[in-house]
Amino acid sequence: MLAEVTSLYADYYDISDTSASIVDSTENEDGSVTYWVDTSFKRTLKETSAYEMPYIQGLQAAAAELTDPAEIAAAENRIAIWTAELEGNYIGVAQDTNVTLSVTIPHGISTSVLSR
C-alpha cells in the first residue's frame, strides 16, 4: 500500500525512509473494516539543479520572448530569486512527507493486503 502512495512521486523524487503503521480501525456495518494508516517518507527531487526544473525552464522561455528592458530585468530577477530558493531549500534536500490513509477492506478479504 505504501508503495502505491510513493509511486505517485516517483517521476520527480527519489523516495527513502518509508514507514507505515495502522493507528486505528473500525468495523463497519457491512462487515468491512476501515483502517487508518499513518505513512511517512522522505522525498528528494531528482533534479540536481534548479535549471533542470520545468518551472525555471518556463520562466526562462517566457523571459526570452520579452523585448522591454525593464521587463527583461524584472524577469531575470524573478528567475534568480526562484533559482536561489530551489537550490537552497529543495535541490538535494529530503522533504519529510506524512500522509494518513483510510483503507477499507471488504468483508472476507484478508488484511494481508495492508502489507503490500
Backbone as XML, in Angstrom:
<?xml version="1.0"?>
<chain id="A" units="angstrom">
  <residue number="1" name="MET">
    <atom name="N" x="0.816" y="-1.184" z="0.000"/>
    <atom name="CA" x="0.000" y="0.000" z="0.000"/>
    <atom name="C" x="0.868" y="1.260" z="0.000"/>
  </residue>
  <residue number="2" name="LEU">
    <atom name="N" x="1.909" y="1.285" z="0.810"/>
    <atom name="CA" x="2.788" y="2.451" z="0.843"/>
    <atom name="C" x="3.471" y="2.646" z="-0.506"/>
  </residue>
  <residue number="3" name="ALA">
    <atom name="N" x="3.799" y="1.558" z="-1.171"/>
    <atom name="CA" x="4.433" y="1.652" z="-2.497"/>
    <atom name="C" x="3.514" y="2.356" z="-3.487"/>
  </residue>
  <residue number="4" name="GLU">
    <atom name="N" x="2.207" y="2.150" z="-3.364"/>
    <atom name="CA" x="1.264" y="2.829" z="-4.261"/>
    <atom name="C" x="1.274" y="4.329" z="-4.022"/>
  </residue>
  <residue number="5" name="VAL">
    <atom name="N" x="1.427" y="4.739" z="-2.771"/>
    <atom name="CA" x="1.484" y="6.168" z="-2.454"/>
    <atom name="C" x="2.793" y="6.766" z="-2.959"/>
  </residue>
  <residue number="6" name="THR">
    <atom name="N" x="3.905" y="6.134" z="-2.639"/>
    <atom name="CA" x="5.195" y="6.696" z="-3.038"/>
    <atom name="C" x="5.383" y="6.679" z="-4.550"/>
  </residue>
  <residue number="7" name="SER">
    <atom name="N" x="4.727" y="5.742" z="-5.240"/>
    <atom name="CA" x="4.860" y="5.705" z="-6.700"/>
    <atom name="C" x="4.285" y="6.963" z="-7.351"/>
  </residue>
  <residue number="8" name="LEU">
    <atom name="N" x="3.380" y="7.648" z="-6.673"/>
    <atom name="CA" x="2.823" y="8.892" z="-7.198"/>
    <atom name="C" x="3.899" y="9.983" z="-7.321"/>
  </residue>
  <residue number="9" name="TYR">
    <atom name="N" x="4.961" y="9.851" z="-6.561"/>
    <atom name="CA" x="6.046" y="10.832" z="-6.552"/>
    <atom name="C" x="7.252" y="10.394" z="-7.378"/>
  </residue>
  <residue number="10" name="ALA">
    <atom name="N" x="7.254" y="9.161" z="-7.830"/>
    <atom name="CA" x="8.452" y="8.536" z="-8.396"/>
    <atom name="C" x="9.018" y="9.228" z="-9.638"/>
  </residue>
  <residue number="11" name="ASP">
    <atom name="N" x="8.199" y="9.899" z="-10.406"/>
    <atom name="CA" x="8.719" y="10.568" z="-11.601"/>
    <atom name="C" x="9.644" y="11.736" z="-11.259"/>
  </residue>
  <residue number="12" name="TYR">
    <atom name="N" x="9.410" y="12.364" z="-10.131"/>
    <atom name="CA" x="10.131" y="13.591" z="-9.796"/>
    <atom name="C" x="11.023" y="13.494" z="-8.557"/>
  </residue>
  <residue number="13" name="TYR">
    <atom name="N" x="10.802" y="12.458" z="-7.739"/>
    <atom name="CA" x="11.513" y="12.368" z="-6.473"/>
    <atom name="C" x="12.141" y="10.989" z="-6.276"/>
  </residue>
  <residue number="14" name="ASP">
    <atom name="N" x="13.259" y="10.971" z="-5.557"/>
    <atom name="CA" x="13.799" y="9.740" z="-5.005"/>
    <atom name="C" x="13.158" y="9.590" z="-3.630"/>
  </residue>
  <residue number="15" name="ILE">
    <atom name="N" x="12.698" y="8.391" z="-3.311"/>
    <atom name="CA" x="11.983" y="8.139" z="-2.063"/>
    <atom name="C" x="12.874" y="7.335" z="-1.129"/>
  </residue>
  <residue number="16" name="SER">
    <atom name="N" x="12.864" y="7.715" z="0.156"/>
    <atom name="CA" x="13.646" y="6.975" z="1.149"/>
    <atom name="C" x="12.917" y="6.996" z="2.492"/>
  </residue>
  <residue number="17" name="ASP">
    <atom name="N" x="13.424" y="6.213" z="3.421"/>
    <atom name="CA" x="12.936" y="6.186" z="4.805"/>
    <atom name="C" x="11.419" y="6.034" z="4.896"/>
  </residue>
  <residue number="18" name="THR">
    <atom name="N" x="10.887" y="5.025" z="4.236"/>
    <atom name="CA" x="9.443" y="4.814" z="4.243"/>
    <atom name="C" x="9.002" y="4.047" z="5.485"/>
  </residue>
  <residue number="19" name="SER">
    <atom name="N" x="7.838" y="4.404" z="5.994"/>
    <atom name="CA" x="7.250" y="3.650" z="7.102"/>
    <atom name="C" x="5.736" y="3.829" z="7.068"/>
  </residue>
  <residue number="20" name="ALA">
    <atom name="N" x="5.049" y="2.850" z="7.631"/>
    <atom name="CA" x="3.596" y="2.902" z="7.734"/>
    <atom name="C" x="3.175" y="2.159" z="8.985"/>
  </residue>
  <residue number="21" name="SER">
    <atom name="N" x="2.163" y="2.693" z="9.654"/>
    <atom name="CA" x="1.634" y="1.996" z="10.825"/>
    <atom name="C" x="0.134" y="2.241" z="10.933"/>
  </residue>
  <residue number="22" name="ILE">
    <atom name="N" x="-0.569" y="1.191" z="11.289"/>
    <atom name="CA" x="-2.011" y="1.289" z="11.499"/>
    <atom name="C" x="-2.228" y="1.987" z="12.831"/>
  </residue>
  <residue number="23" name="VAL">
    <atom name="N" x="-3.009" y="3.057" z="12.818"/>
    <atom name="CA" x="-3.242" y="3.808" z="14.045"/>
    <atom name="C" x="-4.644" y="3.617" z="14.601"/>
  </residue>
  <residue number="24" name="ASP">
    <atom name="N" x="-5.552" y="3.116" z="13.764"/>
    <atom name="CA" x="-6.915" y="2.898" z="14.237"/>
    <atom name="C" x="-7.642" y="2.019" z="13.229"/>
  </residue>
  <residue number="25" name="SER">
    <atom name="N" x="-8.705" y="1.391" z="13.684"/>
    <atom name="CA" x="-9.547" y="0.614" z="12.773"/>
    <atom name="C" x="-10.970" y="0.618" z="13.292"/>
  </residue>
  <residue number="26" name="THR">
    <atom name="N" x="-11.888" y="0.440" z="12.353"/>
    <atom name="CA" x="-13.307" y="0.403" z="12.693"/>
    <atom name="C" x="-13.976" y="-0.672" z="11.867"/>
  </residue>
  <residue number="27" name="GLU">
    <atom name="N" x="-14.782" y="-1.501" z="12.526"/>
    <atom name="CA" x="-15.569" y="-2.467" z="11.771"/>
    <atom name="C" x="-16.860" y="-1.778" z="11.357"/>
  </residue>
  <residue number="28" name="ASN">
    <atom name="N" x="-17.166" y="-1.853" z="10.078"/>
    <atom name="CA" x="-18.337" y="-1.184" z="9.524"/>
    <atom name="C" x="-19.555" y="-2.107" z="9.551"/>
  </residue>
  <residue number="29" name="GLU">
    <atom name="N" x="-20.740" y="-1.523" z="9.386"/>
    <atom name="CA" x="-21.992" y="-2.283" z="9.430"/>
    <atom name="C" x="-22.030" y="-3.416" z="8.406"/>
  </residue>
  <residue number="30" name="ASP">
    <atom name="N" x="-21.386" y="-3.226" z="7.258"/>
    <atom name="CA" x="-21.414" y="-4.244" z="6.201"/>
    <atom name="C" x="-20.356" y="-5.332" z="6.400"/>
  </residue>
  <residue number="31" name="GLY">
    <atom name="N" x="-19.640" y="-5.295" z="7.515"/>
    <atom name="CA" x="-18.623" y="-6.303" z="7.805"/>
    <atom name="C" x="-17.231" y="-5.935" z="7.314"/>
  </residue>
  <residue number="32" name="SER">
    <atom name="N" x="-17.140" y="-4.870" z="6.546"/>
    <atom name="CA" x="-15.813" y="-4.412" z="6.110"/>
    <atom name="C" x="-15.112" y="-3.741" z="7.286"/>
  </residue>
  <residue number="33" name="VAL">
    <atom name="N" x="-13.822" y="-3.594" z="7.155"/>
    <atom name="CA" x="-13.040" y="-2.932" z="8.201"/>
    <atom name="C" x="-12.285" y="-1.771" z="7.567"/>
  </residue>
  <residue number="34" name="THR">
    <atom name="N" x="-12.376" y="-0.612" z="8.200"/>
    <atom name="CA" x="-11.633" y="0.563" z="7.747"/>
    <atom name="C" x="-10.456" y="0.773" z="8.690"/>
  </residue>
  <residue number="35" name="TYR">
    <atom name="N" x="-9.280" y="0.898" z="8.087"/>
    <atom name="CA" x="-8.048" y="1.135" z="8.835"/>
    <atom name="C" x="-7.550" y="2.539" z="8.523"/>
  </residue>
  <residue number="36" name="TRP">
    <atom name="N" x="-7.025" y="3.225" z="9.526"/>
    <atom name="CA" x="-6.338" y="4.495" z="9.316"/>
    <atom name="C" x="-4.853" y="4.202" z="9.482"/>
  </residue>
  <residue number="37" name="VAL">
    <atom name="N" x="-4.118" y="4.551" z="8.445"/>
    <atom name="CA" x="-2.702" y="4.205" z="8.386"/>
    <atom name="C" x="-1.889" y="5.481" z="8.246"/>
  </residue>
  <residue number="38" name="ASP">
    <atom name="N" x="-1.006" y="5.732" z="9.206"/>
    <atom name="CA" x="-0.071" y="6.863" z="9.102"/>
    <atom name="C" x="1.144" y="6.401" z="8.321"/>
  </residue>
  <residue number="39" name="THR">
    <atom name="N" x="1.448" y="7.115" z="7.265"/>
    <atom name="CA" x="2.627" y="6.802" z="6.462"/>
    <atom name="C" x="3.576" y="7.986" z="6.496"/>
  </residue>
  <residue number="40" name="SER">
    <atom name="N" x="4.841" y="7.701" z="6.356"/>
    <atom name="CA" x="5.820" y="8.782" z="6.254"/>
    <atom name="C" x="6.966" y="8.319" z="5.366"/>
  </residue>
  <residue number="41" name="PHE">
    <atom name="N" x="7.565" y="9.281" z="4.694"/>
    <atom name="CA" x="8.718" y="9.009" z="3.855"/>
    <atom name="C" x="9.408" y="10.320" z="3.549"/>
  </residue>
  <residue number="42" name="LYS">
    <atom name="N" x="10.618" y="10.195" z="3.068"/>
    <atom name="CA" x="11.364" y="11.370" z="2.626"/>
    <atom name="C" x="11.376" y="11.363" z="1.108"/>
  </residue>
  <residue number="43" name="ARG">
    <atom name="N" x="11.238" y="12.532" z="0.518"/>
    <atom name="CA" x="11.308" y="12.646" z="-0.941"/>
    <atom name="C" x="12.316" y="13.736" z="-1.286"/>
  </residue>
  <residue number="44" name="THR">
    <atom name="N" x="13.197" y="13.397" z="-2.208"/>
    <atom name="CA" x="14.255" y="14.307" z="-2.638"/>
    <atom name="C" x="14.129" y="14.478" z="-4.148"/>
  </residue>
  <residue number="45" name="LEU">
    <atom name="N" x="14.068" y="15.730" z="-4.587"/>
    <atom name="CA" x="13.953" y="15.995" z="-6.018"/>
    <atom name="C" x="15.067" y="15.298" z="-6.785"/>
  </residue>
  <residue number="46" name="LYS">
    <atom name="N" x="14.726" y="14.722" z="-7.927"/>
    <atom name="CA" x="15.726" y="14.056" z="-8.758"/>
    <atom name="C" x="16.621" y="15.053" z="-9.481"/>
  </residue>
  <residue number="47" name="GLU">
    <atom name="N" x="16.113" y="16.250" z="-9.737"/>
    <atom name="CA" x="16.928" y="17.257" z="-10.416"/>
    <atom name="C" x="18.112" y="17.643" z="-9.540"/>
  </residue>
  <residue number="48" name="THR">
    <atom name="N" x="19.240" y="17.890" z="-10.166"/>
    <atom name="CA" x="20.434" y="18.286" z="-9.422"/>
    <atom name="C" x="20.694" y="19.785" z="-9.543"/>
  </residue>
  <residue number="49" name="SER">
    <atom name="N" x="19.839" y="20.460" z="-10.302"/>
    <atom name="CA" x="19.959" y="21.902" z="-10.487"/>
    <atom name="C" x="18.570" y="22.479" z="-10.706"/>
  </residue>
  <residue number="50" name="ALA">
    <atom name="N" x="18.364" y="23.684" z="-10.218"/>
    <atom name="CA" x="17.076" y="24.351" z="-10.424"/>
    <atom name="C" x="16.814" y="24.570" z="-11.910"/>
  </residue>
  <residue number="51" name="TYR">
    <atom name="N" x="17.860" y="24.703" z="-12.680"/>
    <atom name="CA" x="17.703" y="24.948" z="-14.118"/>
    <atom name="C" x="17.131" y="23.740" z="-14.865"/>
  </residue>
  <residue number="52" name="GLU">
    <atom name="N" x="17.112" y="22.576" z="-14.221"/>
    <atom name="CA" x="16.513" y="21.378" z="-14.810"/>
    <atom name="C" x="15.007" y="21.321" z="-14.568"/>
  </residue>
  <residue number="53" name="MET">
    <atom name="N" x="14.509" y="22.176" z="-13.701"/>
    <atom name="CA" x="13.105" y="22.117" z="-13.306"/>
    <atom name="C" x="12.206" y="22.829" z="-14.317"/>
  </residue>
  <residue number="54" name="PRO">
    <atom name="N" x="11.055" y="22.228" z="-14.615"/>
    <atom name="CA" x="10.141" y="22.825" z="-15.591"/>
    <atom name="C" x="9.730" y="24.258" z="-15.247"/>
  </residue>
  <residue number="55" name="TYR">
    <atom name="N" x="9.571" y="24.565" z="-13.978"/>
    <atom name="CA" x="9.168" y="25.917" z="-13.597"/>
    <atom name="C" x="10.216" y="26.946" z="-14.035"/>
  </residue>
  <residue number="56" name="ILE">
    <atom name="N" x="11.464" y="26.681" z="-13.737"/>
    <atom name="CA" x="12.539" y="27.606" z="-14.118"/>
    <atom name="C" x="12.673" y="27.650" z="-15.637"/>
  </residue>
  <residue number="57" name="GLN">
    <atom name="N" x="12.577" y="26.510" z="-16.278"/>
    <atom name="CA" x="12.652" y="26.481" z="-17.746"/>
    <atom name="C" x="11.519" y="27.293" z="-18.367"/>
  </residue>
  <residue number="58" name="GLY">
    <atom name="N" x="10.335" y="27.214" z="-17.782"/>
    <atom name="CA" x="9.207" y="28.002" z="-18.281"/>
    <atom name="C" x="9.428" y="29.487" z="-18.097"/>
  </residue>
  <residue number="59" name="LEU">
    <atom name="N" x="9.977" y="29.869" z="-16.946"/>
    <atom name="CA" x="10.291" y="31.284" z="-16.712"/>
    <atom name="C" x="11.319" y="31.781" z="-17.723"/>
  </residue>
  <residue number="60" name="GLN">
    <atom name="N" x="12.324" y="30.962" z="-17.976"/>
    <atom name="CA" x="13.355" y="31.348" z="-18.941"/>
    <atom name="C" x="12.771" y="31.491" z="-20.347"/>
  </residue>
  <residue number="61" name="ALA">
    <atom name="N" x="11.908" y="30.577" z="-20.732"/>
    <atom name="CA" x="11.287" y="30.645" z="-22.057"/>
    <atom name="C" x="10.430" y="31.896" z="-22.191"/>
  </residue>
  <residue number="62" name="ALA">
    <atom name="N" x="9.683" y="32.217" z="-21.148"/>
    <atom name="CA" x="8.845" y="33.418" z="-21.179"/>
    <atom name="C" x="9.712" y="34.679" z="-21.223"/>
  </residue>
  <residue number="63" name="ALA">
    <atom name="N" x="10.787" y="34.680" z="-20.469"/>
    <atom name="CA" x="11.677" y="35.844" z="-20.443"/>
    <atom name="C" x="12.336" y="36.059" z="-21.805"/>
  </residue>
  <residue number="64" name="ALA">
    <atom name="N" x="12.605" y="34.986" z="-22.517"/>
    <atom name="CA" x="13.256" y="35.082" z="-23.826"/>
    <atom name="C" x="12.373" y="35.776" z="-24.854"/>
  </residue>
  <residue number="65" name="GLU">
    <atom name="N" x="11.075" y="35.807" z="-24.598"/>
    <atom name="CA" x="10.143" y="36.457" z="-25.520"/>
    <atom name="C" x="9.949" y="37.943" z="-25.234"/>
  </residue>
  <residue number="66" name="LEU">
    <atom name="N" x="10.484" y="38.411" z="-24.129"/>
    <atom name="CA" x="10.314" y="39.824" z="-23.761"/>
    <atom name="C" x="11.231" y="40.724" z="-24.581"/>
  </residue>
  <residue number="67" name="THR">
    <atom name="N" x="10.786" y="41.957" z="-24.804"/>
    <atom name="CA" x="11.596" y="42.929" z="-25.550"/>
    <atom name="C" x="11.875" y="44.185" z="-24.746"/>
  </residue>
  <residue number="68" name="ASP">
    <atom name="N" x="11.022" y="44.484" z="-23.786"/>
    <atom name="CA" x="11.194" y="45.688" z="-22.967"/>
    <atom name="C" x="12.310" y="45.449" z="-21.949"/>
  </residue>
  <residue number="69" name="PRO">
    <atom name="N" x="13.342" y="46.302" z="-21.917"/>
    <atom name="CA" x="14.465" y="46.100" z="-20.996"/>
    <atom name="C" x="14.051" y="46.016" z="-19.517"/>
  </residue>
  <residue number="70" name="ALA">
    <atom name="N" x="13.071" y="46.795" z="-19.119"/>
    <atom name="CA" x="12.620" y="46.758" z="-17.722"/>
    <atom name="C" x="11.957" y="45.413" z="-17.408"/>
  </residue>
  <residue number="71" name="GLU">
    <atom name="N" x="11.170" y="44.912" z="-18.345"/>
    <atom name="CA" x="10.519" y="43.614" z="-18.152"/>
    <atom name="C" x="11.547" y="42.483" z="-18.158"/>
  </residue>
  <residue number="72" name="ILE">
    <atom name="N" x="12.548" y="42.595" z="-19.001"/>
    <atom name="CA" x="13.617" y="41.584" z="-19.042"/>
    <atom name="C" x="14.355" y="41.561" z="-17.711"/>
  </residue>
  <residue number="73" name="ALA">
    <atom name="N" x="14.679" y="42.738" z="-17.188"/>
    <atom name="CA" x="15.384" y="42.823" z="-15.904"/>
    <atom name="C" x="14.536" y="42.237" z="-14.785"/>
  </residue>
  <residue number="74" name="ALA">
    <atom name="N" x="13.228" y="42.543" z="-14.790"/>
    <atom name="CA" x="12.329" y="42.007" z="-13.754"/>
    <atom name="C" x="12.244" y="40.485" z="-13.854"/>
  </residue>
  <residue number="75" name="ALA">
    <atom name="N" x="12.158" y="39.981" z="-15.070"/>
    <atom name="CA" x="12.086" y="38.532" z="-15.272"/>
    <atom name="C" x="13.373" y="37.858" z="-14.818"/>
  </residue>
  <residue number="76" name="GLU">
    <atom name="N" x="14.517" y="38.428" z="-15.165"/>
    <atom name="CA" x="15.798" y="37.854" z="-14.738"/>
    <atom name="C" x="15.919" y="37.853" z="-13.219"/>
  </residue>
  <residue number="77" name="ASN">
    <atom name="N" x="15.423" y="38.909" z="-12.592"/>
    <atom name="CA" x="15.441" y="38.988" z="-11.128"/>
    <atom name="C" x="14.565" y="37.885" z="-10.527"/>
  </residue>
  <residue number="78" name="ARG">
    <atom name="N" x="13.379" y="37.706" z="-11.086"/>
    <atom name="CA" x="12.473" y="36.671" z="-10.595"/>
    <atom name="C" x="13.095" y="35.276" z="-10.768"/>
  </residue>
  <residue number="79" name="ILE">
    <atom name="N" x="13.722" y="35.041" z="-11.894"/>
    <atom name="CA" x="14.384" y="33.752" z="-12.139"/>
    <atom name="C" x="15.502" y="33.532" z="-11.120"/>
  </residue>
  <residue number="80" name="ALA">
    <atom name="N" x="16.277" y="34.565" z="-10.851"/>
    <atom name="CA" x="17.369" y="34.451" z="-9.878"/>
    <atom name="C" x="16.837" y="34.148" z="-8.477"/>
  </residue>
  <residue number="81" name="ILE">
    <atom name="N" x="15.743" y="34.803" z="-8.101"/>
    <atom name="CA" x="15.156" y="34.571" z="-6.774"/>
    <atom name="C" x="14.670" y="33.130" z="-6.650"/>
  </residue>
  <residue number="82" name="TRP">
    <atom name="N" x="13.915" y="32.659" z="-7.651"/>
    <atom name="CA" x="13.379" y="31.304" z="-7.596"/>
    <atom name="C" x="14.471" y="30.250" z="-7.705"/>
  </residue>
  <residue number="83" name="THR">
    <atom name="N" x="15.493" y="30.519" z="-8.491"/>
    <atom name="CA" x="16.601" y="29.576" z="-8.603"/>
    <atom name="C" x="17.295" y="29.435" z="-7.252"/>
  </residue>
  <residue number="84" name="ALA">
    <atom name="N" x="17.559" y="30.543" z="-6.588"/>
    <atom name="CA" x="18.191" y="30.505" z="-5.267"/>
    <atom name="C" x="17.306" y="29.774" z="-4.256"/>
  </residue>
  <residue number="85" name="GLU">
    <atom name="N" x="16.005" y="30.034" z="-4.298"/>
    <atom name="CA" x="15.064" y="29.370" z="-3.394"/>
    <atom name="C" x="15.092" y="27.850" z="-3.599"/>
  </residue>
  <residue number="86" name="LEU">
    <atom name="N" x="15.018" y="27.427" z="-4.841"/>
    <atom name="CA" x="15.020" y="25.999" z="-5.141"/>
    <atom name="C" x="16.356" y="25.358" z="-4.794"/>
  </residue>
  <residue number="87" name="GLU">
    <atom name="N" x="17.452" y="26.008" z="-5.153"/>
    <atom name="CA" x="18.790" y="25.463" z="-4.878"/>
    <atom name="C" x="19.038" y="25.370" z="-3.375"/>
  </residue>
  <residue number="88" name="GLY">
    <atom name="N" x="18.591" y="26.361" z="-2.620"/>
    <atom name="CA" x="18.869" y="26.391" z="-1.187"/>
    <atom name="C" x="17.965" y="25.519" z="-0.339"/>
  </residue>
  <residue number="89" name="ASN">
    <atom name="N" x="16.741" y="25.312" z="-0.799"/>
    <atom name="CA" x="15.773" y="24.636" z="0.059"/>
    <atom name="C" x="15.212" y="23.321" z="-0.470"/>
  </residue>
  <residue number="90" name="TYR">
    <atom name="N" x="15.433" y="23.032" z="-1.745"/>
    <atom name="CA" x="14.797" y="21.844" z="-2.309"/>
    <atom name="C" x="15.747" y="20.899" z="-3.057"/>
  </residue>
  <residue number="91" name="ILE">
    <atom name="N" x="16.672" y="21.433" z="-3.821"/>
    <atom name="CA" x="17.588" y="20.582" z="-4.579"/>
    <atom name="C" x="18.503" y="19.852" z="-3.600"/>
  </residue>
  <residue number="92" name="GLY">
    <atom name="N" x="18.438" y="18.511" z="-3.612"/>
    <atom name="CA" x="19.283" y="17.714" z="-2.729"/>
    <atom name="C" x="18.836" y="17.685" z="-1.281"/>
  </residue>
  <residue number="93" name="VAL">
    <atom name="N" x="17.700" y="18.271" z="-0.971"/>
    <atom name="CA" x="17.209" y="18.314" z="0.406"/>
    <atom name="C" x="16.006" y="17.381" z="0.528"/>
  </residue>
  <residue number="94" name="ALA">
    <atom name="N" x="16.103" y="16.416" z="1.427"/>
    <atom name="CA" x="14.991" y="15.485" z="1.641"/>
    <atom name="C" x="13.851" y="16.201" z="2.348"/>
  </residue>
  <residue number="95" name="GLN">
    <atom name="N" x="12.671" y="16.092" z="1.776"/>
    <atom name="CA" x="11.470" y="16.701" z="2.345"/>
    <atom name="C" x="10.683" y="15.617" z="3.080"/>
  </residue>
  <residue number="96" name="ASP">
    <atom name="N" x="10.377" y="15.874" z="4.354"/>
    <atom name="CA" x="9.548" y="14.936" z="5.103"/>
    <atom name="C" x="8.129" y="14.998" z="4.561"/>
  </residue>
  <residue number="97" name="THR">
    <atom name="N" x="7.544" y="13.829" z="4.343"/>
    <atom name="CA" x="6.185" y="13.750" z="3.830"/>
    <atom name="C" x="5.402" y="12.789" z="4.702"/>
  </residue>
  <residue number="98" name="ASN">
    <atom name="N" x="4.240" y="13.236" z="5.158"/>
    <atom name="CA" x="3.387" y="12.422" z="6.008"/>
    <atom name="C" x="1.986" y="12.396" z="5.411"/>
  </residue>
  <residue number="99" name="VAL">
    <atom name="N" x="1.433" y="11.196" z="5.305"/>
    <atom name="CA" x="0.107" y="11.028" z="4.723"/>
    <atom name="C" x="-0.662" y="10.039" z="5.597"/>
  </residue>
  <residue number="100" name="THR">
    <atom name="N" x="-1.897" y="10.400" z="5.955"/>
    <atom name="CA" x="-2.759" y="9.458" z="6.647"/>
    <atom name="C" x="-3.752" y="8.905" z="5.632"/>
  </residue>
  <residue number="101" name="LEU">
    <atom name="N" x="-3.788" y="7.591" z="5.548"/>
    <atom name="CA" x="-4.652" y="6.915" z="4.587"/>
    <atom name="C" x="-5.820" y="6.257" z="5.300"/>
  </residue>
  <residue number="102" name="SER">
    <atom name="N" x="-6.931" y="6.212" z="4.623"/>
    <atom name="CA" x="-8.082" y="5.445" z="5.072"/>
    <atom name="C" x="-8.228" y="4.298" z="4.087"/>
  </residue>
  <residue number="103" name="VAL">
    <atom name="N" x="-8.117" y="3.076" z="4.600"/>
    <atom name="CA" x="-8.171" y="1.891" z="3.752"/>
    <atom name="C" x="-9.313" y="1.002" z="4.244"/>
  </residue>
  <residue number="104" name="THR">
    <atom name="N" x="-10.248" y="0.716" z="3.342"/>
    <atom name="CA" x="-11.367" y="-0.152" z="3.714"/>
    <atom name="C" x="-11.187" y="-1.505" z="3.037"/>
  </residue>
  <residue number="105" name="ILE">
    <atom name="N" x="-11.192" y="-2.540" z="3.861"/>
    <atom name="CA" x="-11.055" y="-3.908" z="3.383"/>
    <atom name="C" x="-12.441" y="-4.558" z="3.445"/>
  </residue>
  <residue number="106" name="PRO">
    <atom name="N" x="-12.967" y="-5.007" z="2.296"/>
    <atom name="CA" x="-14.290" y="-5.646" z="2.294"/>
    <atom name="C" x="-14.309" y="-6.896" z="3.169"/>
  </residue>
  <residue number="107" name="HIS">
    <atom name="N" x="-15.478" y="-7.224" z="3.672"/>
    <atom name="CA" x="-15.668" y="-8.420" z="4.490"/>
    <atom name="C" x="-15.192" y="-9.651" z="3.707"/>
  </residue>
  <residue number="108" name="GLY">
    <atom name="N" x="-14.419" y="-10.496" z="4.362"/>
    <atom name="CA" x="-13.959" y="-11.730" z="3.741"/>
    <atom name="C" x="-12.627" y="-11.617" z="3.019"/>
  </residue>
  <residue number="109" name="ILE">
    <atom name="N" x="-12.072" y="-10.402" z="2.891"/>
    <atom name="CA" x="-10.770" y="-10.219" z="2.239"/>
    <atom name="C" x="-9.700" y="-10.209" z="3.328"/>
  </residue>
  <residue number="110" name="SER">
    <atom name="N" x="-8.615" y="-10.876" z="3.074"/>
    <atom name="CA" x="-7.517" y="-10.954" z="4.044"/>
    <atom name="C" x="-6.885" y="-9.567" z="4.251"/>
  </residue>
  <residue number="111" name="THR">
    <atom name="N" x="-6.547" y="-9.267" z="5.471"/>
    <atom name="CA" x="-5.889" y="-7.995" z="5.771"/>
    <atom name="C" x="-4.425" y="-7.988" z="5.342"/>
  </residue>
  <residue number="112" name="SER">
    <atom name="N" x="-3.940" y="-9.095" z="4.774"/>
    <atom name="CA" x="-2.556" y="-9.108" z="4.283"/>
    <atom name="C" x="-2.369" y="-8.094" z="3.162"/>
  </residue>
  <residue number="113" name="VAL">
    <atom name="N" x="-3.465" y="-7.610" z="2.584"/>
    <atom name="CA" x="-3.376" y="-6.582" z="1.550"/>
    <atom name="C" x="-2.724" y="-5.319" z="2.108"/>
  </residue>
  <residue number="114" name="LEU">
    <atom name="N" x="-2.835" y="-5.099" z="3.415"/>
    <atom name="CA" x="-2.233" y="-3.916" z="4.020"/>
    <atom name="C" x="-0.722" y="-3.962" z="4.001"/>
  </residue>
  <residue number="115" name="SER">
    <atom name="N" x="-0.141" y="-5.130" z="3.922"/>
    <atom name="CA" x="1.322" y="-5.229" z="3.952"/>
    <atom name="C" x="1.941" y="-5.061" z="2.574"/>
  </residue>
  <residue number="116" name="ARG">
    <atom name="N" x="1.142" y="-4.949" z="1.543"/>
    <atom name="CA" x="1.710" y="-4.778" z="0.199"/>
    <atom name="C" x="2.156" y="-3.375" z="-0.041"/>
  </residue>
</chain>
